[in-house]
Amino acid sequence: MKMKKKLYLYKIWMDGDAGWDEYDSAVVCAENVGEAKRIHPGGYPFNRRTDKWEHNYGWTTDPNDVQVQYIGVANKDMEPGVVVASFNAG
């Protein structure tokens, strides 16, 4: 039986004020801080070869610009990804 990795919940956001048609923050489920930084609030896939998201609508282009705050341990049934995101529609 394959052991499932332990997952954690993190709040992610970018420095500065979010404008119209941008995400300002999200809560994500990930294995660690580095993985949390690579989750796009819109759920767009991350390309590890280019170190960029395949689509970058409304978010930073650099994962190093993403701030992360630990929230707690995820429920054992959760999968990595976005739990909830805040988008400023314009």
MODELLER restraints for C-alpha pairs under 7 A, 6 or more apart:
rsr = mdl.restraints
at = mdl.atoms
rsr.add(forms.Gaussian(group=physical.xy_distance, feature=features.Distance(at['CA:6:A'], at['CA:31:A']), mean=6.44, stdev=0.5))
rsr.add(forms.Gaussian(group=physical.xy_distance, feature=features.Distance(at['CA:7:A'], at['CA:29:A']), mean=6.37, stdev=0.5))
rsr.add(forms.Gaussian(group=physical.xy_distance, feature=features.Distance(at['CA:7:A'], at['CA:30:A']), mean=5.34, stdev=0.5))
rsr.add(forms.Gaussian(group=physical.xy_distance, feature=features.Distance(at['CA:7:A'], at['CA:31:A']), mean=4.66, stdev=0.5))
rsr.add(forms.Gaussian(group=physical.xy_distance, feature=features.Distance(at['CA:7:A'], at['CA:73:A']), mean=6.33, stdev=0.5))
rsr.add(forms.Gaussian(group=physical.xy_distance, feature=features.Distance(at['CA:7:A'], at['CA:74:A']), mean=5.41, stdev=0.5))
rsr.add(forms.Gaussian(group=physical.xy_distance, feature=features.Distance(at['CA:8:A'], at['CA:29:A']), mean=5.54, stdev=0.5))
rsr.add(forms.Gaussian(group=physical.xy_distance, feature=features.Distance(at['CA:8:A'], at['CA:30:A']), mean=5.46, stdev=0.5))
rsr.add(forms.Gaussian(group=physical.xy_distance, feature=features.Distance(at['CA:8:A'], at['CA:31:A']), mean=5.98, stdev=0.5))
rsr.add(forms.Gaussian(group=physical.xy_distance, feature=features.Distance(at['CA:8:A'], at['CA:32:A']), mean=6.97, stdev=0.5))
rsr.add(forms.Gaussian(group=physical.xy_distance, feature=features.Distance(at['CA:8:A'], at['CA:72:A']), mean=5.76, stdev=0.5))
rsr.add(forms.Gaussian(group=physical.xy_distance, feature=features.Distance(at['CA:8:A'], at['CA:73:A']), mean=4.37, stdev=0.5))
rsr.add(forms.Gaussian(group=physical.xy_distance, feature=features.Distance(at['CA:8:A'], at['CA:74:A']), mean=4.71, stdev=0.5))
rsr.add(forms.Gaussian(group=physical.xy_distance, feature=features.Distance(at['CA:9:A'], at['CA:27:A']), mean=6.73, stdev=0.5))
rsr.add(forms.Gaussian(group=physical.xy_distance, feature=features.Distance(at['CA:9:A'], at['CA:28:A']), mean=5.66, stdev=0.5))
rsr.add(forms.Gaussian(group=physical.xy_distance, feature=features.Distance(at['CA:9:A'], at['CA:29:A']), mean=4.65, stdev=0.5))
rsr.add(forms.Gaussian(group=physical.xy_distance, feature=features.Distance(at['CA:9:A'], at['CA:30:A']), mean=6.50, stdev=0.5))
rsr.add(forms.Gaussian(group=physical.xy_distance, feature=features.Distance(at['CA:9:A'], at['CA:70:A']), mean=6.38, stdev=0.5))
rsr.add(forms.Gaussian(group=physical.xy_distance, feature=features.Distance(at['CA:9:A'], at['CA:71:A']), mean=5.30, stdev=0.5))
rsr.add(forms.Gaussian(group=physical.xy_distance, feature=features.Distance(at['CA:9:A'], at['CA:72:A']), mean=5.30, stdev=0.5))
rsr.add(forms.Gaussian(group=physical.xy_distance, feature=features.Distance(at['CA:9:A'], at['CA:73:A']), mean=5.92, stdev=0.5))
rsr.add(forms.Gaussian(group=physical.xy_distance, feature=features.Distance(at['CA:9:A'], at['CA:74:A']), mean=5.56, stdev=0.5))
rsr.add(forms.Gaussian(group=physical.xy_distance, feature=features.Distance(at['CA:10:A'], at['CA:27:A']), mean=5.55, stdev=0.5))
rsr.add(forms.Gaussian(group=physical.xy_distance, feature=features.Distance(at['CA:10:A'], at['CA:28:A']), mean=5.37, stdev=0.5))
rsr.add(forms.Gaussian(group=physical.xy_distance, feature=features.Distance(at['CA:10:A'], at['CA:29:A']), mean=6.44, stdev=0.5))
rsr.add(forms.Gaussian(group=physical.xy_distance, feature=features.Distance(at['CA:10:A'], at['CA:36:A']), mean=6.82, stdev=0.5))
rsr.add(forms.Gaussian(group=physical.xy_distance, feature=features.Distance(at['CA:10:A'], at['CA:68:A']), mean=6.37, stdev=0.5))
rsr.add(forms.Gaussian(group=physical.xy_distance, feature=features.Distance(at['CA:10:A'], at['CA:69:A']), mean=5.44, stdev=0.5))
rsr.add(forms.Gaussian(group=physical.xy_distance, feature=features.Distance(at['CA:10:A'], at['CA:70:A']), mean=4.60, stdev=0.5))
rsr.add(forms.Gaussian(group=physical.xy_distance, feature=features.Distance(at['CA:10:A'], at['CA:71:A']), mean=5.14, stdev=0.5))
rsr.add(forms.Gaussian(group=physical.xy_distance, feature=features.Distance(at['CA:11:A'], at['CA:26:A']), mean=5.70, stdev=0.5))
rsr.add(forms.Gaussian(group=physical.xy_distance, feature=features.Distance(at['CA:11:A'], at['CA:27:A']), mean=4.42, stdev=0.5))
rsr.add(forms.Gaussian(group=physical.xy_distance, feature=features.Distance(at['CA:11:A'], at['CA:28:A']), mean=6.38, stdev=0.5))
rsr.add(forms.Gaussian(group=physical.xy_distance, feature=features.Distance(at['CA:11:A'], at['CA:68:A']), mean=5.74, stdev=0.5))
rsr.add(forms.Gaussian(group=physical.xy_distance, feature=features.Distance(at['CA:11:A'], at['CA:69:A']), mean=5.13, stdev=0.5))
rsr.add(forms.Gaussian(group=physical.xy_distance, feature=features.Distance(at['CA:11:A'], at['CA:70:A']), mean=6.54, stdev=0.5))
rsr.add(forms.Gaussian(group=physical.xy_distance, feature=features.Distance(at['CA:11:A'], at['CA:71:A']), mean=6.75, stdev=0.5))
rsr.add(forms.Gaussian(group=physical.xy_distance, feature=features.Distance(at['CA:12:A'], at['CA:25:A']), mean=5.48, stdev=0.5))
rsr.add(forms.Gaussian(group=physical.xy_distance, feature=features.Distance(at['CA:12:A'], at['CA:26:A']), mean=5.35, stdev=0.5))
rsr.add(forms.Gaussian(group=physical.xy_distance, feature=features.Distance(at['CA:12:A'], at['CA:27:A']), mean=6.23, stdev=0.5))
rsr.add(forms.Gaussian(group=physical.xy_distance, feature=features.Distance(at['CA:12:A'], at['CA:66:A']), mean=6.43, stdev=0.5))
rsr.add(forms.Gaussian(group=physical.xy_distance, feature=features.Distance(at['CA:12:A'], at['CA:67:A']), mean=5.54, stdev=0.5))
rsr.add(forms.Gaussian(group=physical.xy_distance, feature=features.Distance(at['CA:12:A'], at['CA:68:A']), mean=4.68, stdev=0.5))
rsr.add(forms.Gaussian(group=physical.xy_distance, feature=features.Distance(at['CA:12:A'], at['CA:69:A']), mean=6.56, stdev=0.5))
rsr.add(forms.Gaussian(group=physical.xy_distance, feature=features.Distance(at['CA:13:A'], at['CA:24:A']), mean=5.88, stdev=0.5))
rsr.add(forms.Gaussian(group=physical.xy_distance, feature=features.Distance(at['CA:13:A'], at['CA:25:A']), mean=4.32, stdev=0.5))
rsr.add(forms.Gaussian(group=physical.xy_distance, feature=features.Distance(at['CA:13:A'], at['CA:26:A']), mean=6.67, stdev=0.5))
rsr.add(forms.Gaussian(group=physical.xy_distance, feature=features.Distance(at['CA:13:A'], at['CA:66:A']), mean=5.64, stdev=0.5))
rsr.add(forms.Gaussian(group=physical.xy_distance, feature=features.Distance(at['CA:13:A'], at['CA:67:A']), mean=5.27, stdev=0.5))
rsr.add(forms.Gaussian(group=physical.xy_distance, feature=features.Distance(at['CA:13:A'], at['CA:68:A']), mean=6.78, stdev=0.5))
rsr.add(forms.Gaussian(group=physical.xy_distance, feature=features.Distance(at['CA:14:A'], at['CA:24:A']), mean=6.72, stdev=0.5))
rsr.add(forms.Gaussian(group=physical.xy_distance, feature=features.Distance(at['CA:14:A'], at['CA:65:A']), mean=6.04, stdev=0.5))
rsr.add(forms.Gaussian(group=physical.xy_distance, feature=features.Distance(at['CA:14:A'], at['CA:66:A']), mean=4.92, stdev=0.5))
rsr.add(forms.Gaussian(group=physical.xy_distance, feature=features.Distance(at['CA:14:A'], at['CA:67:A']), mean=5.83, stdev=0.5))
rsr.add(forms.Gaussian(group=physical.xy_distance, feature=features.Distance(at['CA:15:A'], at['CA:65:A']), mean=6.97, stdev=0.5))
rsr.add(forms.Gaussian(group=physical.xy_distance, feature=features.Distance(at['CA:18:A'], at['CA:24:A']), mean=5.20, stdev=0.5))
rsr.add(forms.Gaussian(group=physical.xy_distance, feature=features.Distance(at['CA:19:A'], at['CA:88:A']), mean=6.95, stdev=0.5))
rsr.add(forms.Gaussian(group=physical.xy_distance, feature=features.Distance(at['CA:20:A'], at['CA:88:A']), mean=5.37, stdev=0.5))
rsr.add(forms.Gaussian(group=physical.xy_distance, feature=features.Distance(at['CA:20:A'], at['CA:89:A']), mean=5.68, stdev=0.5))
rsr.add(forms.Gaussian(group=physical.xy_distance, feature=features.Distance(at['CA:20:A'], at['CA:90:A']), mean=4.72, stdev=0.5))
rsr.add(forms.Gaussian(group=physical.xy_distance, feature=features.Distance(at['CA:21:A'], at['CA:58:A']), mean=5.96, stdev=0.5))
rsr.add(forms.Gaussian(group=physical.xy_distance, feature=features.Distance(at['CA:21:A'], at['CA:87:A']), mean=6.80, stdev=0.5))
rsr.add(forms.Gaussian(group=physical.xy_distance, feature=features.Distance(at['CA:21:A'], at['CA:88:A']), mean=5.28, stdev=0.5))
rsr.add(forms.Gaussian(group=physical.xy_distance, feature=features.Distance(at['CA:21:A'], at['CA:89:A']), mean=4.66, stdev=0.5))
rsr.add(forms.Gaussian(group=physical.xy_distance, feature=features.Distance(at['CA:21:A'], at['CA:90:A']), mean=5.32, stdev=0.5))
rsr.add(forms.Gaussian(group=physical.xy_distance, feature=features.Distance(at['CA:22:A'], at['CA:58:A']), mean=3.91, stdev=0.5))
rsr.add(forms.Gaussian(group=physical.xy_distance, feature=features.Distance(at['CA:22:A'], at['CA:59:A']), mean=6.14, stdev=0.5))
rsr.add(forms.Gaussian(group=physical.xy_distance, feature=features.Distance(at['CA:22:A'], at['CA:87:A']), mean=5.73, stdev=0.5))
rsr.add(forms.Gaussian(group=physical.xy_distance, feature=features.Distance(at['CA:22:A'], at['CA:88:A']), mean=5.49, stdev=0.5))
rsr.add(forms.Gaussian(group=physical.xy_distance, feature=features.Distance(at['CA:23:A'], at['CA:41:A']), mean=6.85, stdev=0.5))
rsr.add(forms.Gaussian(group=physical.xy_distance, feature=features.Distance(at['CA:23:A'], at['CA:58:A']), mean=5.60, stdev=0.5))
rsr.add(forms.Gaussian(group=physical.xy_distance, feature=features.Distance(at['CA:23:A'], at['CA:59:A']), mean=6.03, stdev=0.5))
rsr.add(forms.Gaussian(group=physical.xy_distance, feature=features.Distance(at['CA:23:A'], at['CA:86:A']), mean=5.65, stdev=0.5))
rsr.add(forms.Gaussian(group=physical.xy_distance, feature=features.Distance(at['CA:23:A'], at['CA:87:A']), mean=4.21, stdev=0.5))
rsr.add(forms.Gaussian(group=physical.xy_distance, feature=features.Distance(at['CA:23:A'], at['CA:88:A']), mean=6.08, stdev=0.5))
rsr.add(forms.Gaussian(group=physical.xy_distance, feature=features.Distance(at['CA:24:A'], at['CA:86:A']), mean=5.85, stdev=0.5))
rsr.add(forms.Gaussian(group=physical.xy_distance, feature=features.Distance(at['CA:24:A'], at['CA:87:A']), mean=6.20, stdev=0.5))
rsr.add(forms.Gaussian(group=physical.xy_distance, feature=features.Distance(at['CA:25:A'], at['CA:85:A']), mean=5.99, stdev=0.5))
rsr.add(forms.Gaussian(group=physical.xy_distance, feature=features.Distance(at['CA:25:A'], at['CA:86:A']), mean=5.42, stdev=0.5))
rsr.add(forms.Gaussian(group=physical.xy_distance, feature=features.Distance(at['CA:26:A'], at['CA:41:A']), mean=5.79, stdev=0.5))
rsr.add(forms.Gaussian(group=physical.xy_distance, feature=features.Distance(at['CA:26:A'], at['CA:84:A']), mean=5.63, stdev=0.5))
rsr.add(forms.Gaussian(group=physical.xy_distance, feature=features.Distance(at['CA:26:A'], at['CA:85:A']), mean=4.00, stdev=0.5))
rsr.add(forms.Gaussian(group=physical.xy_distance, feature=features.Distance(at['CA:26:A'], at['CA:86:A']), mean=5.91, stdev=0.5))
rsr.add(forms.Gaussian(group=physical.xy_distance, feature=features.Distance(at['CA:27:A'], at['CA:82:A']), mean=6.25, stdev=0.5))
rsr.add(forms.Gaussian(group=physical.xy_distance, feature=features.Distance(at['CA:27:A'], at['CA:83:A']), mean=5.46, stdev=0.5))
rsr.add(forms.Gaussian(group=physical.xy_distance, feature=features.Distance(at['CA:27:A'], at['CA:84:A']), mean=5.38, stdev=0.5))
rsr.add(forms.Gaussian(group=physical.xy_distance, feature=features.Distance(at['CA:27:A'], at['CA:85:A']), mean=6.34, stdev=0.5))
rsr.add(forms.Gaussian(group=physical.xy_distance, feature=features.Distance(at['CA:28:A'], at['CA:36:A']), mean=6.52, stdev=0.5))
rsr.add(forms.Gaussian(group=physical.xy_distance, feature=features.Distance(at['CA:28:A'], at['CA:81:A']), mean=5.53, stdev=0.5))
rsr.add(forms.Gaussian(group=physical.xy_distance, feature=features.Distance(at['CA:28:A'], at['CA:82:A']), mean=4.42, stdev=0.5))
rsr.add(forms.Gaussian(group=physical.xy_distance, feature=features.Distance(at['CA:28:A'], at['CA:83:A']), mean=5.17, stdev=0.5))
rsr.add(forms.Gaussian(group=physical.xy_distance, feature=features.Distance(at['CA:29:A'], at['CA:74:A']), mean=6.80, stdev=0.5))
rsr.add(forms.Gaussian(group=physical.xy_distance, feature=features.Distance(at['CA:29:A'], at['CA:79:A']), mean=6.82, stdev=0.5))
rsr.add(forms.Gaussian(group=physical.xy_distance, feature=features.Distance(at['CA:29:A'], at['CA:80:A']), mean=4.78, stdev=0.5))
rsr.add(forms.Gaussian(group=physical.xy_distance, feature=features.Distance(at['CA:29:A'], at['CA:81:A']), mean=5.23, stdev=0.5))
rsr.add(forms.Gaussian(group=physical.xy_distance, feature=features.Distance(at['CA:29:A'], at['CA:82:A']), mean=6.33, stdev=0.5))
rsr.add(forms.Gaussian(group=physical.xy_distance, feature=features.Distance(at['CA:29:A'], at['CA:83:A']), mean=6.64, stdev=0.5))
rsr.add(forms.Gaussian(group=physical.xy_distance, feature=features.Distance(at['CA:30:A'], at['CA:36:A']), mean=5.36, stdev=0.5))
rsr.add(forms.Gaussian(group=physical.xy_distance, feature=features.Distance(at['CA:30:A'], at['CA:80:A']), mean=4.97, stdev=0.5))
rsr.add(forms.Gaussian(group=physical.xy_distance, feature=features.Distance(at['CA:30:A'], at['CA:81:A']), mean=6.64, stdev=0.5))
rsr.add(forms.Gaussian(group=physical.xy_distance, feature=features.Distance(at['CA:33:A'], at['CA:68:A']), mean=6.73, stdev=0.5))
rsr.add(forms.Gaussian(group=physical.xy_distance, feature=features.Distance(at['CA:37:A'], at['CA:63:A']), mean=5.58, stdev=0.5))
rsr.add(forms.Gaussian(group=physical.xy_distance, feature=features.Distance(at['CA:37:A'], at['CA:66:A']), mean=5.74, stdev=0.5))
rsr.add(forms.Gaussian(group=physical.xy_distance, feature=features.Distance(at['CA:37:A'], at['CA:68:A']), mean=6.97, stdev=0.5))
rsr.add(forms.Gaussian(group=physical.xy_distance, feature=features.Distance(at['CA:38:A'], at['CA:46:A']), mean=6.37, stdev=0.5))
rsr.add(forms.Gaussian(group=physical.xy_distance, feature=features.Distance(at['CA:38:A'], at['CA:63:A']), mean=5.93, stdev=0.5))
rsr.add(forms.Gaussian(group=physical.xy_distance, feature=features.Distance(at['CA:39:A'], at['CA:81:A']), mean=6.42, stdev=0.5))
rsr.add(forms.Gaussian(group=physical.xy_distance, feature=features.Distance(at['CA:41:A'], at['CA:82:A']), mean=6.16, stdev=0.5))
rsr.add(forms.Gaussian(group=physical.xy_distance, feature=features.Distance(at['CA:41:A'], at['CA:85:A']), mean=5.63, stdev=0.5))
rsr.add(forms.Gaussian(group=physical.xy_distance, feature=features.Distance(at['CA:43:A'], at['CA:82:A']), mean=6.44, stdev=0.5))
rsr.add(forms.Gaussian(group=physical.xy_distance, feature=features.Distance(at['CA:44:A'], at['CA:53:A']), mean=6.48, stdev=0.5))
rsr.add(forms.Gaussian(group=physical.xy_distance, feature=features.Distance(at['CA:44:A'], at['CA:54:A']), mean=6.51, stdev=0.5))
rsr.add(forms.Gaussian(group=physical.xy_distance, feature=features.Distance(at['CA:44:A'], at['CA:55:A']), mean=5.98, stdev=0.5))
rsr.add(forms.Gaussian(group=physical.xy_distance, feature=features.Distance(at['CA:45:A'], at['CA:53:A']), mean=5.81, stdev=0.5))
rsr.add(forms.Gaussian(group=physical.xy_distance, feature=features.Distance(at['CA:45:A'], at['CA:54:A']), mean=5.77, stdev=0.5))
rsr.add(forms.Gaussian(group=physical.xy_distance, feature=features.Distance(at['CA:46:A'], at['CA:52:A']), mean=5.89, stdev=0.5))
rsr.add(forms.Gaussian(group=physical.xy_distance, feature=features.Distance(at['CA:46:A'], at['CA:53:A']), mean=4.23, stdev=0.5))
rsr.add(forms.Gaussian(group=physical.xy_distance, feature=features.Distance(at['CA:46:A'], at['CA:54:A']), mean=5.97, stdev=0.5))
rsr.add(forms.Gaussian(group=physical.xy_distance, feature=features.Distance(at['CA:47:A'], at['CA:53:A']), mean=5.68, stdev=0.5))
rsr.add(forms.Gaussian(group=physical.xy_distance, feature=features.Distance(at['CA:47:A'], at['CA:54:A']), mean=6.23, stdev=0.5))
rsr.add(forms.Gaussian(group=physical.xy_distance, feature=features.Distance(at['CA:52:A'], at['CA:61:A']), mean=6.55, stdev=0.5))
rsr.add(forms.Gaussian(group=physical.xy_distance, feature=features.Distance(at['CA:52:A'], at['CA:62:A']), mean=6.73, stdev=0.5))
